[in-house]
Amino acid sequence: MTYPLTTTLNRIWAHDPCDEGKDRALDAAGKTAPDDELITFAQIVEAVGLQDALWCCRAEPQHGREWRLFAVWCARQVQHLMTDPRSVEALNVAEKYAAGEATDNHLAAARDAARDAARDAAWDAAWHAARDAAWAAARDAAWDAARDAARDAARDAQKAAFLQLVTTGTLPAVRQGVVA
């Protein structure tokens, strides 16, 4: 694998990005039309942000291992919040799959189990939310501020990890519950 990871505007355009994304990408590249000039994913992050850069990963499916490892890295940051072992096992299988140590069947079974775990958790959360609705208004303001700060820190950590992955092929160590 050669780093940094690259793509082209033509490869991105083949996946039909939204008009706003196209405009931002062309403006950032100083171009009026897509072409086959190589651009790094780090350049894409700086030009259009992490969310759109992650969308652009579909233009380079041959890097599926890297994209999967990044997704697992992100999920591992909040693994300590996972209460169902099926969710943790899905992460383990996804990581093994990226390393070539699990099959498509293993991955599908883990995905199905994780989906069941998510559905169970959503049902449980809905029941608890209905029961606890009366207390929610009192907590909302404090939680909103804390949530916004945590979200911003998590996004910064994800951006740094993605940039490290696409430039060096490595990811930072997982630090569950700590945004570094």
Residue pairs with C-beta under 8 A, 6 or more apart in sequence:
1 63
1 66
1 169
3 166
3 167
3 168
3 169
4 40
4 41
4 42
4 166
4 167
5 40
5 41
5 60
5 63
5 66
5 165
5 166
5 167
6 38
6 39
6 40
6 41
7 38
7 39
7 41
7 44
7 56
7 59
7 60
8 34
8 35
8 36
8 37
8 38
8 39
8 59
9 25
9 26
9 29
9 31
9 34
9 35
9 36
9 37
9 39
10 34
10 35
10 36
11 59
11 60
12 25
12 34
12 56
12 59
13 22
13 34
14 59
15 58
15 59
17 25
17 52
17 55
17 56
21 48
21 52
21 55
22 34
24 47
24 48
24 52
25 44
25 47
25 48
25 52
26 32
26 33
26 34
28 43
28 46
28 47
28 48
29 39
29 47
40 166
40 167
41 53
41 56
41 57
41 162
41 163
41 166
42 163
42 166
42 167
44 52
44 53
44 56
45 53
45 159
45 162
45 163
45 166
50 155
50 158
50 159
50 162
53 162
54 162
57 63
57 67
64 98
65 98
65 99
66 165
66 166
66 169
68 94
68 95
68 97
68 98
69 95
69 98
69 165
69 171
70 161
70 162
70 165
70 171
71 94
72 91
72 94
72 95
72 98
73 161
73 171
73 172
73 174
74 158
74 161
75 91
76 91
76 174
76 176
77 154
77 157
77 174
77 175
77 176
77 177
77 179
78 176
78 177
79 88
79 91
79 174
79 176
80 176
80 177
81 177
82 88
83 121
84 117
84 120
84 121
86 110
86 113
86 114
86 116
86 117
87 114
87 117
87 118
89 110
89 113
89 114
90 110
90 111
90 113
90 114
90 117
92 110
93 102
93 106
93 107
93 109
93 110
94 107
94 110
96 102
96 106
97 103
97 106
97 107
102 110
129 136
150 179
153 179
154 179
156 179
157 179
157 180
160 172
161 171
161 172
164 170
164 171
164 172
165 171
172 180
